Amino acid sequence: MRFDWDDRKNQLFKSQRGYSFEEVVTIFAGFYVERMKTDDPEQFIAIGYLNNIIVSVIY
């Protein structure tokens, strides 16, 4: 997969959550579960491991 993001949002996310979007996308390199959310707008949720911590990503 290819991911793009806004650098300012990435910096804000890292200051709020403690990790960057670059780190978060690494869950897709390992084992993860993905499903489509049922509400609008069309989004997906993926649950996987980031540094041995379970995280969820909505995209």
N, C-alpha and C positions, 0 to 999 in steps of 0.2 A: 504494500500500500504506500501511497504517497500522501504526506500531510503538509499543509501550509498553515501558518498562523501569524498573527500580528505580534511583532516583537514587544510592543508595550503591554499587551495582554499577557504575554509569556512572562515578562518581568513581574507584573502584578501578581500573577498566579504563583510564581516562585516565592515571592515575599509573603503571600497569604498561606500557601500550602506547604512550602518547604521543598518543593521539587519543580522542575521545569517541564514544559511540553516535550522537550527532547527526551527527557527521562521517561515520561509517561508513555510515549509511543513504543517504548521497548517491550511493553506487555504483549504486543502483537508478534514479537519474535519467539515467545514461549507459548505455554498452554493458556488458553483463555476461552471463555464462553461468551458468545455474542448473540443478541437477539434484537429484533426491531421493536421499538416502543410502539404502543398502540394509540398514543394521542398525537395531536398535531403540534408542531410540524413534524414531518417524517424525520425520525432520529433513530440511532442505534445505541445500544448500551453494551459495553464489553466489560467483563470482570476477569481480572488476571492478577498476576503478581508483579510487584515493583519492589525490588530489594527485599524479598521475603515478606512483604506486606500485601494483603489483598486490597486492591483498589478497583473502583468502577469508573469507567470513562464513558461519557455521553458525547456522541458526535453525530 
